């Protein structure tokens, strides 16, 4: 691992080694050309619980990446996520 990594990356790397899953939102910065892009890794979303921090975070975002498990049926998973998201306001 390179020695000049930012502290957020090192914290996230340690977290993944220990927990294997994100437990709280972890922010990080990604350089792209001449700008810094903020990325936030969030825990798996459970729409039945309705995390209070999720809706404002997504509404303030410029983009959203939804990850699905390619070992299963990714289209069905995506349809389920979108159906859940429509009901989560």
BAVEXFI-47252 format. One line per 3 residues: their letters; for each residue x, y, z of C-alpha. Coordinates in Angstrom, 1 decimal. Each point is the difference from the previous one (the first is absolute). Layout:
<sites>
a) X,Y,Z  ... .
</sites>
This chain:
<sites>
xxx) 0.0,0.0,0.0  1.5,3.4,-0.9  1.2,2.1,2.9 .
xxx) -1.7,3.3,-1.2  -3.6,-1.1,0.3  -2.4,2.4,1.7 .
xxx) -1.2,-0.9,3.6  -3.6,-0.6,-1.2  1.2,-2.7,-2.3 .
xxx) 2.1,-1.7,2.7  -2.9,0.1,2.4  -2.4,-1.5,-2.6 .
xxx) 2.6,-2.7,-0.8  0.4,-0.9,3.7  -3.8,0.0,0.4 .
xxx) -0.6,-2.4,-3.0  2.7,-2.4,1.2  -1.7,-0.2,3.4 .
xxx) -3.7,0.3,-0.7  -0.4,-1.2,-3.6  -2.9,2.5,-0.3 .
xxx) -0.5,3.7,0.5  -1.7,0.8,3.3  -0.2,3.8,-0.3 .
xxx) 0.4,2.4,-2.9  3.7,0.4,-0.8  0.9,3.1,-2.1 .
xxx) 3.0,0.1,-2.3  1.5,2.1,-2.8  0.9,-1.1,-3.5 .
xxx) 2.1,2.2,-2.2  -1.2,0.2,-3.6  1.9,2.3,-2.4 .
xxx) 0.1,3.3,1.8  -2.9,-0.5,2.4  -0.6,-2.0,3.2 .
xxx) -3.1,-2.1,0.1  -1.5,-1.0,3.3  -1.1,-3.6,0.3 .
xxx) -2.0,-1.4,3.0  -0.1,-3.7,0.6  -3.2,-0.8,1.8 .
xxx) -1.2,-3.1,1.9  -2.3,-2.4,-1.8  -3.4,1.6,-0.1 .
xxx) -3.0,-1.6,1.8  -3.1,1.8,-1.1  -2.1,-1.7,2.7 .
xxx) 1.9,1.8,2.7  0.2,3.4,-1.9  3.3,1.5,1.1 .
xxx) -0.6,3.7,0.7  3.4,1.1,-1.4  -0.6,-1.6,-3.4 .
xxx) -2.6,2.2,-1.7  1.7,3.4,0.6  3.4,-1.5,-1.1 .
xxx) -1.4,-1.3,-3.3  -2.0,3.2,-0.7  3.2,2.1,0.4 .
xxx) 2.0,-2.3,-2.3  0.8,0.8,-3.6  0.1,-3.7,-0.9 .
xxx) -0.8,-3.4,1.5  1.5,-3.3,-0.7  -2.0,-3.1,0.9 .
xxx) 1.9,-3.2,0.4  -1.6,-3.5,-0.5  1.4,-3.5,0.3 .
xxx) 0.9,-1.4,-3.4  -0.1,-3.5,1.4  -3.8,0.2,0.4 .
xxx) -2.5,1.5,-2.4  1.2,3.6,-0.4  -3.1,1.3,-1.9 .
xxx) -2.4,-1.4,2.6  2.2,1.6,2.8  0.0,3.3,-1.8 .
xxx) -3.8,-0.1,-0.4  -0.4,-0.8,3.7  2.3,2.9,1.0 .
xxx) -1.8,2.5,-2.3  -3.4,-1.2,1.3  1.1,0.4,3.6 .
xxx) 1.5,3.4,-0.8  -3.2,1.3,-1.4  -1.8,-0.8,3.3 .
xx) 2.8,1.6,2.1  -0.7,3.7,0.2 .
</sites>
